[in-house]
C-alpha cells in the first residue's frame, strides 16, 4: 500500500511538469525518497550542495538527463520535492582545486547555525 501511495504521489508530480511555489510540498524521509526516485524513475544523485539555511539541496536525474528532480532535505532528514523537469543540462565543470564535499552527505550530522532566522 505504501508503494502505491508513493507511486501515485510521484507520478502526479512528474506529470505536472514542475512544482510551483504554491503547491503543497511532497515530503518523505531522504532515504525513502532517494530509493523511490532510483527504483521508480531511474533517477540518481548528480549534484548536491548546502543552501544558506543549512539544508541539503540535491538534483536527481536519469542517466540520459531527460528527467530530473530537485529536492531539499532539512537537518532532521526530511526531503521535500521542490521542482521537477525535463532535459537537465550541466554547464561547465568545477574548477581545479575547488573544495569538495563527500558524496554521501549526512544531513543529520549538520546542526543549524545559531541565531539564523
C-alpha positions in Angstrom: 0.0 0.0 0.0 2.9 2.3 0.9 4.4 1.8 -2.6 1.1 2.5 -4.2 0.8 5.8 -2.4 4.4 6.8 -3.3 3.8 5.9 -6.9 0.6 8.0 -7.1 2.2 11.0 -5.4 5.4 10.9 -7.5 3.6 10.1 -10.7 1.4 13.2 -10.2 4.5 15.3 -9.5 6.2 14.3 -12.7 3.2 14.8 -14.9 2.8 18.4 -13.5 5.9 19.4 -15.4 7.3 21.2 -12.3 6.1 22.2 -8.9 5.0 25.7 -8.2 5.7 27.7 -5.0 2.0 27.4 -4.1 1.9 23.7 -4.4 1.7 21.5 -1.3 5.2 20.1 -0.8 5.7 16.4 -1.2 8.0 15.2 1.6 9.5 11.9 2.7 12.5 10.7 4.7 15.5 11.3 2.5 16.5 7.6 2.3 13.0 6.6 1.1 12.8 9.4 -1.4 16.2 8.6 -2.9 15.4 4.9 -3.2 12.0 5.7 -4.7 13.4 8.0 -7.3 16.0 5.4 -8.3 13.7 2.4 -8.4 10.6 4.0 -9.9 12.1 6.7 -12.2 15.7 5.6 -12.8 17.0 8.9 -11.3 20.3 9.0 -9.5 22.0 11.8 -7.5 24.1 14.0 -9.8 24.6 17.1 -7.7 24.3 18.4 -4.1 25.1 21.4 -2.0 24.0 23.3 1.1 21.8 26.3 0.9 22.0 29.4 3.2 19.7 27.7 5.8 21.9 24.6 6.1 19.5 22.4 4.2 20.9 19.9 1.6 19.8 20.7 -1.9 20.1 17.8 -4.4 19.5 17.1 -8.1 18.5 13.6 -9.1 18.4 12.8 -12.9 18.0 9.9 -15.2 21.2 8.7 -16.9 20.1 10.3 -20.2 19.3 13.5 -18.3 15.8 13.6 -19.9 14.1 13.9 -16.4 15.3 15.5 -13.2 14.1 16.2 -9.6 15.3 19.0 -7.2 14.9 18.1 -3.5 15.7 19.9 -0.3 16.5 18.0 2.9 16.3 19.6 6.3 18.6 18.8 9.2 16.1 16.2 10.5 16.5 14.2 7.3 13.1 15.0 5.8 13.3 15.6 2.0 10.8 17.7 0.0 10.4 17.9 -3.7 11.0 21.4 -4.9 10.9 21.1 -8.7 10.8 18.5 -11.4 11.5 18.9 -15.1 12.9 17.7 -18.4 16.3 17.8 -20.0 18.8 18.6 -17.3 22.0 20.2 -18.8 25.2 20.6 -16.7 27.1 23.6 -17.9 30.8 23.8 -17.2 32.9 21.9 -14.8 34.1 22.5 -11.3 37.4 24.4 -11.4 40.5 22.5 -10.4 41.3 22.7 -6.8 37.8 23.7 -5.7 36.7 22.4 -2.3 34.6 19.3 -2.4 32.0 17.7 -0.1 31.7 13.9 0.5 29.3 12.3 -2.0 27.3 10.7 0.8 26.3 13.8 2.8 24.6 13.0 6.1 22.1 15.8 6.9 21.8 14.5 10.5 25.5 15.5 11.1 24.9 19.2 10.3 23.5 21.4 13.1 21.6 24.6 12.2 23.6 27.8 12.7 22.8 29.6 15.9 21.0 32.8 15.5 20.0 32.1 11.9 16.4 33.1 11.0 
